[in-house]
């Protein structure tokens, strides 16, 4: 996570390293539905190590002898990690190839069944993480106090650095695209997402600056926890206060697009003021021209079931679950400076 982003609970309390090996970053999809048990789509639960999701999708397509568009998955998962996720393989009127003929280098099939539709993006209830931080430096009491703050109060729902590419270059590329540079279709989608994410993060940073990221402002638009449903603005009330305290609702920020902001009054003023720089205005204009509509995203994130234990001195294991579209790196950022890469002396753990 960028060092330029603020933290909700003060200065870093941790210096550490993650992904010394893929096993130090484990993520498992929380299924959003039960398979139908019949249909034309072979539904596979796959564990992969050191492979990105699109590479596995391509391998599945080659194995099944179909076009890559016939493979579905709910979300992209990290390469330098051990991950478990579902894929569907469209096999209309065809016998599924034997699973033992699927190249197994870096992946294994945990479950196999049939389903009646392709797995669409976002079709999951969330992701469960088990992370191991190594070479941890910092005061033990301060580290545990910070974790208790995050568990009790949640944390800012940043878009993670994965959205922004190497050295954050996707935002500059998005500006170039909006200025007329031609891009491939798959690049366009990536850069549009980066532009939206950058603008959201800027608004969230402004809400941290005025200490309103976890409370309502006048004119607030509220998002229901665990969904994309929003409501408001509406007058502040004891009922809203109780729902906010119970993490049933969260304040929200804009995913920029064409149309009027739904927020009003002070909430809208903060959002507009955060996006007044020349590059922010160019990103806003580009997204509007692309035809995207205004949407919202929760400003606050609460890791479910956050727990931690010391495996040994200097080695901290974290476990938690996050809703779809939220980033484990946001949790690490709130702790401090966690180097999200293998140690320089251990480059052999990186996959190609």
Buried (B, 14 or more C-beta within 10 A) or exposed (E): BEEEBBBBEEEBBBBBBBBBBBEBBBBBBBBBEEBEEEBBBBBBBBBBBBBBBBBBBEBBBEBBEBEEEBBBBBBBBBBBBBBBBBBBBBBEEEEEBEEEEBEEEBBBBEEBBBBEBBBEEEBBBBBBBBBBBBEBEBEEEBBBEBBEBBBEEBBBBBBBBBBBBEEBEBBBBBBEBBEEEEBEEEBBEBBBBBBBBBBBBBBBBBBBEEEBBBBBBBBBBBBBBBEEEBEBBEEBEEEBEEBBEEBEBBBBBBBBBBEEBBBBEBBBBBBBEBBEEEBBEBBBEBBBEBEBEBBBBBBBBBBBEBEBEEEEEEBBBBBBBBBBBBBBBBBBBBBBBBBBBBBEEEEEBBEE
